[in-house]
Amino acid sequence: MSNINKPEASLSQWDALMLESLKAHGWANEELINRVHTGDLPADNSKFQFDYTGLIAFAAENASSFEQAVKQGYHIKYNTIRGIHSWILVALGQEAELLLEPGHEAVVAALSESEAQQLTSVLSFGWQLVLLSDAQASGGKASYRIEPIQR
């Protein structure tokens, strides 16, 4: 999975989570961009309680980068193990397993091929997806371990 091209636009982990939470509303890209620029955003009632003020400020200061992130994708500047776990929940709508044993920290998730490619494209440098089980055995989704490249 390491041969995936990374999008040029870079977002902080928190901005990426906020953007993914807004994408879940199903708006077209232009509508999402316009809503962020005008601040016409719904209150977030998820467990994250996103305050979109930071994303609105980022979009105002970096309009072309924000539009590129919405339309063509982005990569996250710096991931944390808990941030990856949260991204899978917000962007892919699934609860992954969070492993926090010191020296063996990882996230384990069942992903389709397209979900694995999407996750690989957003991960910051230093993270990898390791295939744990074949997709044919589990209804089209393979089990992956998302972990640091070096420990």
TIVO-2410 file (N, C-alpha, C; in nm, 3 decimals):
# residues 151
REC num residu      c1      c2      c3 atome chaine
REC   1      M   0.080  -0.120   0.000     N      A
REC   1      M   0.000   0.000   0.000    CA      A
REC   1      M   0.085   0.127   0.000     C      A
REC   2      S   0.214   0.118   0.008     N      A
REC   2      S   0.297   0.237   0.020    CA      A
REC   2      S   0.319   0.308  -0.114     C      A
REC   3      N   0.269   0.256  -0.225     N      A
REC   3      N   0.289   0.321  -0.354    CA      A
REC   3      N   0.176   0.417  -0.391     C      A
REC   4      I   0.090   0.449  -0.297     N      A
REC   4      I  -0.019   0.542  -0.320    CA      A
REC   4      I   0.037   0.684  -0.325     C      A
REC   5      N  -0.003   0.762  -0.427     N      A
REC   5      N   0.039   0.901  -0.434    CA      A
REC   5      N  -0.034   0.983  -0.329     C      A
REC   6      K   0.042   1.068  -0.263     N      A
REC   6      K  -0.016   1.155  -0.161    CA      A
REC   6      K  -0.068   1.282  -0.227     C      A
REC   7      P  -0.189   1.326  -0.191     N      A
REC   7      P  -0.239   1.454  -0.241    CA      A
REC   7      P  -0.148   1.567  -0.193     C      A
REC   8      E  -0.147   1.677  -0.267     N      A
REC   8      E  -0.063   1.791  -0.230    CA      A
REC   8      E  -0.114   1.866  -0.108     C      A
REC   9      A  -0.243   1.877  -0.094     N      A
REC   9      A  -0.299   1.955   0.018    CA      A
REC   9      A  -0.270   1.885   0.151     C      A
REC  10      S  -0.228   1.963   0.249     N      A
REC  10      S  -0.198   1.911   0.382    CA      A
REC  10      S  -0.294   1.972   0.483     C      A
REC  11      L  -0.346   1.887   0.570     N      A
REC  11      L  -0.434   1.934   0.677    CA      A
REC  11      L  -0.381   1.884   0.811     C      A
REC  12      S  -0.411   1.958   0.914     N      A
REC  12      S  -0.383   1.907   1.048    CA      A
REC  12      S  -0.478   1.790   1.071     C      A
REC  13      Q  -0.445   1.707   1.165     N      A
REC  13      Q  -0.530   1.593   1.196    CA      A
REC  13      Q  -0.671   1.640   1.236     C      A
REC  14      W  -0.679   1.746   1.315     N      A
REC  14      W  -0.808   1.796   1.363    CA      A
REC  14      W  -0.889   1.855   1.248     C      A
REC  15      D  -0.824   1.934   1.159     N      A
REC  15      D  -0.894   1.988   1.042    CA      A
REC  15      D  -0.945   1.875   0.952     C      A
REC  16      A  -0.865   1.770   0.937     N      A
REC  16      A  -0.908   1.655   0.856    CA      A
REC  16      A  -1.032   1.589   0.917     C      A
REC  17      L  -1.034   1.574   1.047     N      A
REC  17      L  -1.151   1.516   1.113    CA      A
REC  17      L  -1.275   1.604   1.095     C      A
REC  18      M  -1.257   1.735   1.108     N      A
REC  18      M  -1.371   1.826   1.089    CA      A
REC  18      M  -1.421   1.820   0.945     C      A
REC  19      L  -1.328   1.819   0.848     N      A
REC  19      L  -1.368   1.811   0.708    CA      A
REC  19      L  -1.444   1.681   0.682     C      A
REC  20      E  -1.394   1.570   0.733     N      A
REC  20      E  -1.463   1.442   0.713    CA      A
REC  20      E  -1.602   1.441   0.778     C      A
REC  21      S  -1.615   1.507   0.893     N      A
REC  21      S  -1.747   1.513   0.957    CA      A
REC  21      S  -1.845   1.592   0.871     C      A
REC  22      L  -1.797   1.694   0.801     N      A
REC  22      L  -1.884   1.772   0.712    CA      A
REC  22      L  -1.915   1.695   0.584     C      A
REC  23      K  -1.819   1.620   0.533     N      A
REC  23      K  -1.844   1.539   0.413    CA      A
REC  23      K  -1.956   1.439   0.437     C      A
REC  24      A  -1.972   1.395   0.561     N      A
REC  24      A  -2.075   1.296   0.595    CA      A
REC  24      A  -2.216   1.350   0.570     C      A
REC  25      H  -2.230   1.481   0.557     N      A
REC  25      H  -2.362   1.539   0.528    CA      A
REC  25      H  -2.404   1.516   0.383     C      A
REC  26      G  -2.311   1.471   0.299     N      A
REC  26      G  -2.344   1.438   0.160    CA      A
REC  26      G  -2.353   1.557   0.067     C      A
REC  27      W  -2.305   1.672   0.108     N      A
REC  27      W  -2.308   1.789   0.022    CA      A
REC  27      W  -2.211   1.772  -0.094     C      A
REC  28      A  -2.245   1.833  -0.208     N      A
REC  28      A  -2.152   1.839  -0.320    CA      A
REC  28      A  -2.031   1.921  -0.277     C      A
REC  29      N  -1.918   1.899  -0.343     N      A
REC  29      N  -1.796   1.970  -0.305    CA      A
REC  29      N  -1.813   2.121  -0.300     C      A
REC  30      E  -1.876   2.178  -0.403     N      A
REC  30      E  -1.894   2.325  -0.407    CA      A
REC  30      E  -1.980   2.374  -0.292     C      A
REC  31      E  -2.086   2.299  -0.260     N      A
REC  31      E  -2.170   2.339  -0.147    CA      A
REC  31      E  -2.093   2.333  -0.017     C      A
REC  32      L  -2.014   2.228   0.003     N      A
REC  32      L  -1.933   2.216   0.125    CA      A
REC  32      L  -1.836   2.334   0.135     C      A
REC  33      I  -1.768   2.364   0.027     N      A
REC  33      I  -1.673   2.476   0.025    CA      A
REC  33      I  -1.744   2.606   0.058     C      A
REC  34      N  -1.858   2.631  -0.007     N      A
REC  34      N  -1.933   2.754   0.018    CA      A
REC  34      N  -1.982   2.763   0.162     C      A
REC  35      R  -2.030   2.652   0.216     N      A
REC  35      R  -2.079   2.652   0.354    CA      A
REC  35      R  -1.965   2.684   0.452     C      A
REC  36      V  -1.848   2.629   0.429     N      A
REC  36      V  -1.735   2.657   0.518    CA      A
REC  36      V  -1.696   2.804   0.504     C      A
REC  37      H  -1.688   2.855   0.382     N      A
REC  37      H  -1.649   2.995   0.363    CA      A
REC  37      H  -1.749   3.093   0.424     C      A
REC  38      T  -1.877   3.057   0.423     N      A
REC  38      T  -1.978   3.147   0.481    CA      A
REC  38      T  -2.006   3.117   0.628     C      A
REC  39      G  -1.953   3.006   0.677     N      A
REC  39      G  -1.976   2.968   0.817    CA      A
REC  39      G  -2.114   2.908   0.840     C      A
REC  40      D  -2.182   2.869   0.733     N      A
REC  40      D  -2.317   2.811   0.742    CA      A
REC  40      D  -2.306   2.661   0.767     C      A
REC  41      L  -2.269   2.628   0.890     N      A
REC  41      L  -2.245   2.488   0.925    CA      A
REC  41      L  -2.333   2.446   1.042     C      A
REC  42      P  -2.380   2.322   1.040     N      A
REC  42      P  -2.463   2.274   1.151    CA      A
REC  42      P  -2.380   2.251   1.277     C      A
REC  43      A  -2.448   2.251   1.389     N      A
REC  43      A  -2.380   2.216   1.515    CA      A
REC  43      A  -2.345   2.067   1.508     C      A
REC  44      D  -2.230   2.033   1.561     N      A
REC  44      D  -2.188   1.893   1.562    CA      A
REC  44      D  -2.232   1.829   1.692     C      A
REC  45      N  -2.310   1.725   1.681     N      A
REC  45      N  -2.359   1.654   1.799    CA      A
REC  45      N  -2.290   1.520   1.821     C      A
REC  46      S  -2.180   1.498   1.749     N      A
REC  46      S  -2.106   1.373   1.766    CA      A
REC  46      S  -2.029   1.377   1.897     C      A
REC  47      K  -1.964   1.266   1.930     N      A
REC  47      K  -1.884   1.263   2.052    CA      A
REC  47      K  -1.766   1.360   2.047     C      A
REC  48      F  -1.731   1.406   1.927     N      A
REC  48      F  -1.619   1.499   1.911    CA      A
REC  48      F  -1.658   1.644   1.940     C      A
REC  49      Q  -1.786   1.677   1.924     N      A
REC  49      Q  -1.835   1.813   1.946    CA      A
REC  49      Q  -1.748   1.914   1.870     C      A
REC  50      F  -1.731   1.893   1.739     N      A
REC  50      F  -1.647   1.981   1.658    CA      A
REC  50      F  -1.697   2.124   1.661     C      A
REC  51      D  -1.605   2.216   1.682     N      A
REC  51      D  -1.629   2.359   1.667    CA      A
REC  51      D  -1.556   2.396   1.538     C      A
REC  52      Y  -1.631   2.428   1.435     N      A
REC  52      Y  -1.573   2.445   1.302    CA      A
REC  52      Y  -1.501   2.578   1.282     C      A
REC  53      T  -1.488   2.658   1.387     N      A
REC  53      T  -1.424   2.788   1.376    CA      A
REC  53      T  -1.282   2.776   1.319     C      A
REC  54      G  -1.206   2.678   1.365     N      A
REC  54      G  -1.070   2.660   1.316    CA      A
REC  54      G  -1.066   2.622   1.169     C      A
REC  55      L  -1.159   2.538   1.125     N      A
REC  55      L  -1.164   2.499   0.985    CA      A
REC  55      L  -1.205   2.617   0.898     C      A
REC  56      I  -1.297   2.699   0.947     N      A
REC  56      I  -1.340   2.819   0.874    CA      A
REC  56      I  -1.220   2.913   0.858     C      A
REC  57      A  -1.143   2.932   0.965     N      A
REC  57      A  -1.025   3.019   0.959    CA      A
REC  57      A  -0.920   2.963   0.863     C      A
REC  58      F  -0.896   2.831   0.868     N      A
REC  58      F  -0.801   2.768   0.776    CA      A
REC  58      F  -0.846   2.791   0.633     C      A
REC  59      A  -0.974   2.771   0.603     N      A
REC  59      A  -1.026   2.786   0.468    CA      A
REC  59      A  -1.014   2.931   0.420     C      A
REC  60      A  -1.032   3.027   0.510     N      A
REC  60      A  -1.020   3.167   0.473    CA      A
REC  60      A  -0.874   3.204   0.443     C      A
REC  61      E  -0.783   3.151   0.523     N      A
REC  61      E  -0.640   3.183   0.506    CA      A
REC  61      E  -0.574   3.102   0.395     C      A
REC  62      N  -0.627   2.986   0.365     N      A
REC  62      N  -0.567   2.893   0.268    CA      A
REC  62      N  -0.673   2.842   0.172     C      A
REC  63      A  -0.741   2.933   0.104     N      A
REC  63      A  -0.857   2.897   0.021    CA      A
REC  63      A  -0.824   2.792  -0.084     C      A
REC  64      S  -0.714   2.808  -0.156     N      A
REC  64      S  -0.685   2.713  -0.263    CA      A
REC  64      S  -0.648   2.576  -0.206     C      A
REC  65      S  -0.574   2.574  -0.097     N      A
REC  65      S  -0.538   2.447  -0.034    CA      A
REC  65      S  -0.662   2.377   0.021     C      A
REC  66      F  -0.752   2.453   0.082     N      A
REC  66      F  -0.875   2.395   0.134    CA      A
REC  66      F  -0.960   2.337   0.020     C      A
REC  67      E  -0.975   2.412  -0.088     N      A
REC  67      E  -1.054   2.363  -0.201    CA      A
REC  67      E  -0.991   2.238  -0.261     C      A
REC  68      Q  -0.859   2.236  -0.269     N      A
REC  68      Q  -0.790   2.118  -0.320    CA      A
REC  68      Q  -0.815   1.998  -0.228     C      A
REC  69      A  -0.812   2.021  -0.097     N      A
REC  69      A  -0.838   1.913  -0.001    CA      A
REC  69      A  -0.977   1.855  -0.020     C      A
REC  70      V  -1.075   1.942  -0.043     N      A
REC  70      V  -1.212   1.896  -0.062    CA      A
REC  70      V  -1.228   1.822  -0.195     C      A
REC  71      K  -1.172   1.877  -0.300     N      A
REC  71      K  -1.196   1.824  -0.434    CA      A
REC  71      K  -1.103   1.709  -0.473     C      A
REC  72      Q  -0.977   1.714  -0.427     N      A
REC  72      Q  -0.878   1.617  -0.475    CA      A
REC  72      Q  -0.817   1.533  -0.364     C      A
REC  73      G  -0.854   1.561  -0.241     N      A
REC  73      G  -0.800   1.487  -0.129    CA      A
REC  73      G  -0.689   1.562  -0.059     C      A
REC  74      Y  -0.639   1.504   0.046     N      A
REC  74      Y  -0.539   1.568   0.130    CA      A
REC  74      Y  -0.458   1.460   0.199     C      A
REC  75      H  -0.348   1.500   0.258     N      A
REC  75      H  -0.279   1.412   0.351    CA      A
REC  75      H  -0.267   1.487   0.483     C      A
REC  76      I  -0.257   1.411   0.589     N      A
REC  76      I  -0.251   1.469   0.723    CA      A
REC  76      I  -0.104   1.496   0.755     C      A
REC  77      K  -0.078   1.615   0.808     N      A
REC  77      K   0.059   1.656   0.837    CA      A
REC  77      K   0.125   1.566   0.940     C      A
REC  78      Y   0.052   1.533   1.045     N      A
REC  78      Y   0.109   1.452   1.153    CA      A
REC  78      Y  -0.003   1.371   1.216     C      A
REC  79      N   0.008   1.239   1.209     N      A
REC  79      N  -0.092   1.151   1.269    CA      A
REC  79      N  -0.048   1.104   1.407     C      A
REC  80      T  -0.149   1.077   1.490     N      A
REC  80      T  -0.128   1.006   1.616    CA      A
REC  80      T  -0.211   0.879   1.609     C      A
REC  81      I  -0.182   0.785   1.694     N      A
REC  81      I  -0.255   0.658   1.693    CA      A
REC  81      I  -0.404   0.681   1.721     C      A
REC  82      R  -0.434   0.766   1.817     N      A
REC  82      R  -0.575   0.795   1.848    CA      A
REC  82      R  -0.640   0.875   1.736     C      A
REC  83      G  -0.562   0.959   1.670     N      A
REC  83      G  -0.615   1.036   1.558    CA      A
REC  83      G  -0.652   0.947   1.440     C      A
REC  84      I  -0.571   0.847   1.413     N      A
REC  84      I  -0.602   0.751   1.306    CA      A
REC  84      I  -0.730   0.675   1.342     C      A
REC  85      H  -0.739   0.633   1.466     N      A
REC  85      H  -0.859   0.564   1.514    CA      A
REC  85      H  -0.982   0.652   1.494     C      A
REC  86      S  -0.972   0.779   1.530     N      A
REC  86      S  -1.083   0.873   1.514    CA      A
REC  86      S  -1.115   0.897   1.367     C      A
REC  87      W  -1.012   0.908   1.282     N      A
REC  87      W  -1.035   0.932   1.139    CA      A
REC  87      W  -1.114   0.816   1.078     C      A
REC  88      I  -1.080   0.694   1.114     N      A
REC  88      I  -1.152   0.577   1.062    CA      A
REC  88      I  -1.299   0.584   1.104     C      A
REC  89      L  -1.324   0.626   1.226     N      A
REC  89      L  -1.462   0.638   1.274    CA      A
REC  89      L  -1.537   0.748   1.198     C      A
REC  90      V  -1.477   0.866   1.186     N      A
REC  90      V  -1.545   0.980   1.124    CA      A
REC  90      V  -1.556   0.963   0.973     C      A
REC  91      A  -1.447   0.926   0.906     N      A
REC  91      A  -1.445   0.921   0.760    CA      A
REC  91      A  -1.508   0.794   0.704     C      A
REC  92      L  -1.485   0.682   0.771     N      A
REC  92      L  -1.532   0.554   0.718    CA      A
REC  92      L  -1.652   0.498   0.794     C      A
REC  93      G  -1.686   0.562   0.904     N      A
REC  93      G  -1.805   0.521   0.980    CA      A
REC  93      G  -1.793   0.388   1.050     C      A
REC  94      Q  -1.672   0.352   1.088     N      A
REC  94      Q  -1.657   0.224   1.158    CA      A
REC  94      Q  -1.564   0.237   1.278     C      A
REC  95      E  -1.596   0.159   1.377     N      A
REC  95      E  -1.517   0.155   1.500    CA      A
REC  95      E  -1.403   0.055   1.480     C      A
REC  96      A  -1.281   0.104   1.484     N      A
REC  96      A  -1.164   0.018   1.471    CA      A
REC  96      A  -1.115  -0.020   1.610     C      A
REC  97      E  -1.028  -0.119   1.614     N      A
REC  97      E  -0.970  -0.162   1.742    CA      A
REC  97      E  -0.844  -0.081   1.768     C      A
REC  98      L  -0.836  -0.022   1.885     N      A
REC  98      L  -0.722   0.059   1.925    CA      A
REC  98      L  -0.633  -0.023   2.017     C      A
REC  99      L  -0.508  -0.046   1.977     N      A
REC  99      L  -0.414  -0.123   2.056    CA      A
REC  99      L  -0.310  -0.028   2.114     C      A
REC 100      L  -0.301  -0.022   2.246     N      A
REC 100      L  -0.215   0.077   2.311    CA      A
REC 100      L  -0.103   0.018   2.394     C      A
REC 101      E  -0.069  -0.109   2.372     N      A
REC 101      E   0.041  -0.170   2.446    CA      A
REC 101      E   0.171  -0.098   2.407     C      A
REC 102      P   0.246  -0.046   2.504     N      A
REC 102      P   0.368   0.028   2.473    CA      A
REC 102      P   0.462  -0.051   2.381     C      A
REC 103      G   0.506   0.016   2.276     N      A
REC 103      G   0.593  -0.047   2.179    CA      A
REC 103      G   0.521  -0.123   2.070     C      A
REC 104      H   0.391  -0.143   2.086     N      A
REC 104      H   0.311  -0.218   1.989    CA      A
REC 104      H   0.182  -0.144   1.954     C      A
REC 105      E   0.182  -0.011   1.968     N      A
REC 105      E   0.063   0.067   1.942    CA      A
REC 105      E   0.021   0.052   1.795     C      A
REC 106      A  -0.109   0.037   1.774     N      A
REC 106      A  -0.160   0.019   1.638    CA      A
REC 106      A  -0.312   0.035   1.640     C      A
REC 107      V  -0.367   0.042   1.521     N      A
REC 107      V  -0.511   0.039   1.501    CA      A
REC 107      V  -0.537  -0.078   1.407     C      A
REC 108      V  -0.637  -0.159   1.437     N      A
REC 108      V  -0.674  -0.270   1.350    CA      A
REC 108      V  -0.815  -0.242   1.298     C      A
REC 109      A  -0.830  -0.253   1.166     N      A
REC 109      A  -0.960  -0.224   1.104    CA      A
REC 109      A  -0.984  -0.316   0.986     C      A
REC 110      A  -1.111  -0.347   0.962     N      A
REC 110      A  -1.153  -0.422   0.844    CA      A
REC 110      A  -1.189  -0.320   0.737     C      A
REC 111      L  -1.114  -0.321   0.626     N      A
REC 111      L  -1.130  -0.220   0.523    CA      A
REC 111      L  -1.147  -0.283   0.385     C      A
REC 112      S  -1.231  -0.222   0.303     N      A
REC 112      S  -1.238  -0.261   0.163    CA      A
REC 112      S  -1.110  -0.210   0.095     C      A
REC 113      E  -1.087  -0.252  -0.026     N      A
REC 113      E  -0.967  -0.206  -0.098    CA      A
REC 113      E  -0.970  -0.054  -0.115     C      A
REC 114      S  -1.086   0.003  -0.149     N      A
REC 114      S  -1.094   0.148  -0.168    CA      A
REC 114      S  -1.075   0.222  -0.035     C      A
REC 115      E  -1.127   0.168   0.074     N      A
REC 115      E  -1.108   0.231   0.205    CA      A
REC 115      E  -0.960   0.228   0.246     C      A
REC 116      A  -0.894   0.116   0.219     N      A
REC 116      A  -0.751   0.104   0.251    CA      A
REC 116      A  -0.671   0.205   0.169     C      A
REC 117      Q  -0.704   0.221   0.042     N      A
REC 117      Q  -0.635   0.319  -0.042    CA      A
REC 117      Q  -0.661   0.461   0.008     C      A
REC 118      Q  -0.786   0.489   0.046     N      A
REC 118      Q  -0.820   0.622   0.097    CA      A
REC 118      Q  -0.742   0.651   0.226     C      A
REC 119      L  -0.737   0.556   0.317     N      A
REC 119      L  -0.663   0.575   0.441    CA      A
REC 119      L  -0.514   0.593   0.413     C      A
REC 120      T  -0.459   0.510   0.327     N      A
REC 120      T  -0.317   0.521   0.293    CA      A
REC 120      T  -0.284   0.659   0.237     C      A
REC 121      S  -0.373   0.714   0.156     N      A
REC 121      S  -0.346   0.844   0.094    CA      A
REC 121      S  -0.345   0.959   0.194     C      A
REC 122      V  -0.416   0.946   0.306     N      A
REC 122      V  -0.421   1.056   0.404    CA      A
REC 122      V  -0.317   1.043   0.514     C      A
REC 123      L  -0.263   0.924   0.535     N      A
REC 123      L  -0.168   0.904   0.645    CA      A
REC 123      L  -0.041   0.989   0.628     C      A
REC 124      S   0.007   1.042   0.738     N      A
REC 124      S   0.131   1.118   0.734    CA      A
REC 124      S   0.249   1.023   0.720     C      A
REC 125      F   0.364   1.080   0.690     N      A
REC 125      F   0.486   1.003   0.677    CA      A
REC 125      F   0.511   0.926   0.806     C      A
REC 126      G   0.557   0.803   0.794     N      A
REC 126      G   0.592   0.724   0.912    CA      A
REC 126      G   0.488   0.621   0.952     C      A
REC 127      W   0.380   0.610   0.877     N      A
REC 127      W   0.273   0.513   0.908    CA      A
REC 127      W   0.255   0.419   0.792     C      A
REC 128      Q   0.211   0.297   0.821     N      A
REC 128      Q   0.189   0.197   0.717    CA      A
REC 128      Q   0.066   0.112   0.749     C      A
REC 129      L   0.009   0.055   0.643     N      A
REC 129      L  -0.096  -0.046   0.656    CA      A
REC 129      L  -0.033  -0.181   0.631     C      A
REC 130      V  -0.058  -0.275   0.722     N      A
REC 130      V  -0.008  -0.411   0.707    CA      A
REC 130      V  -0.129  -0.503   0.695     C      A
REC 131      L  -0.134  -0.578   0.586     N      A
REC 131      L  -0.245  -0.670   0.562    CA      A
REC 131      L  -0.237  -0.786   0.660     C      A
REC 132      L  -0.345  -0.811   0.733     N      A
REC 132      L  -0.350  -0.921   0.830    CA      A
REC 132      L  -0.428  -1.040   0.779     C      A
REC 133      S  -0.536  -1.015   0.702     N      A
REC 133      S  -0.617  -1.126   0.650    CA      A
REC 133      S  -0.673  -1.089   0.514     C      A
REC 134      D  -0.697  -1.189   0.434     N      A
REC 134      D  -0.747  -1.173   0.299    CA      A
REC 134      D  -0.893  -1.127   0.298     C      A
REC 135      A  -0.925  -1.041   0.204     N      A
REC 135      A  -1.061  -0.988   0.193    CA      A
REC 135      A  -1.163  -1.094   0.155     C      A
REC 136      Q  -1.122  -1.196   0.082     N      A
REC 136      Q  -1.217  -1.298   0.037    CA      A
REC 136      Q  -1.275  -1.376   0.156     C      A
REC 137      A  -1.200  -1.386   0.262     N      A
REC 137      A  -1.246  -1.462   0.378    CA      A
REC 137      A  -1.345  -1.384   0.463     C      A
REC 138      S  -1.354  -1.253   0.443     N      A
REC 138      S  -1.439  -1.173   0.532    CA      A
REC 138      S  -1.532  -1.079   0.456     C      A
REC 139      G  -1.595  -1.129   0.351     N      A
REC 139      G  -1.698  -1.053   0.281    CA      A
REC 139      G  -1.651  -0.927   0.212     C      A
REC 140      G  -1.533  -0.928   0.151     N      A
REC 140      G  -1.487  -0.814   0.075    CA      A
REC 140      G  -1.404  -0.714   0.153     C      A
REC 141      K  -1.388  -0.735   0.282     N      A
REC 141      K  -1.306  -0.646   0.363    CA      A
REC 141      K  -1.190  -0.726   0.420     C      A
REC 142      A  -1.073  -0.667   0.410     N      A
REC 142      A  -0.954  -0.731   0.465    CA      A
REC 142      A  -0.922  -0.665   0.599     C      A
REC 143      S  -0.855  -0.737   0.683     N      A
REC 143      S  -0.812  -0.684   0.812    CA      A
REC 143      S  -0.673  -0.624   0.797     C      A
REC 144      Y  -0.659  -0.500   0.843     N      A
REC 144      Y  -0.532  -0.428   0.835    CA      A
REC 144      Y  -0.490  -0.380   0.973     C      A
REC 145      R  -0.360  -0.375   0.991     N      A
REC 145      R  -0.301  -0.315   1.111    CA      A
REC 145      R  -0.235  -0.186   1.063     C      A
REC 146      I  -0.273  -0.074   1.124     N      A
REC 146      I  -0.213   0.055   1.091    CA      A
REC 146      I  -0.116   0.085   1.204     C      A
REC 147      E   0.014   0.100   1.168     N      A
REC 147      E   0.117   0.109   1.269    CA      A
REC 147      E   0.230   0.199   1.221     C      A
REC 148      P   0.314   0.244   1.315     N      A
REC 148      P   0.433   0.320   1.275    CA      A
REC 148      P   0.526   0.233   1.192     C      A
REC 149      I   0.595   0.292   1.096     N      A
REC 149      I   0.689   0.217   1.014    CA      A
REC 149      I   0.805   0.168   1.099     C      A
REC 150      Q   0.854   0.254   1.188     N      A
REC 150      Q   0.964   0.217   1.276    CA      A
REC 150      Q   0.917   0.226   1.420     C      A
REC 151      R   0.969   0.137   1.501     N      A
REC 151      R   0.936   0.140   1.643    CA      A
REC 151      R   1.062   0.165   1.721     C      A
***
